[in-house]
């Protein structure tokens, strides 16, 4: 299994977001060039899982997000932190939309 998310990007439209399942999981929002701007998760307190969380974050300006991808995952919190650590290892920082969150991350050295 790849550490980074490998799902195809989908356009960040109302119809695409409405088609998402009401399940737990993680997602990434990106700009048109595929630069990840935000990593988020749909947890146990999310009203309609991925559908409601992606919709909520898509409604907030996140630096020009035009596409998203997601994974259904029951270990959403661990996967969320893993995606943040992978992004940090690749770029030197967490995505811009996650910089105000105070998530304690370990070091990840993908090979």
Protein Blocks (a to p, Z undefined) as FASTA:
>chain_A
ZZbdcbdcddddfklmmmpccbddddddddfkopafbdcdddfklmnlmmlmmmmmmmpc
ghhiabdcddddfklmlmmmmmmmmmmmmnopacfklmmpccdddddddZZ
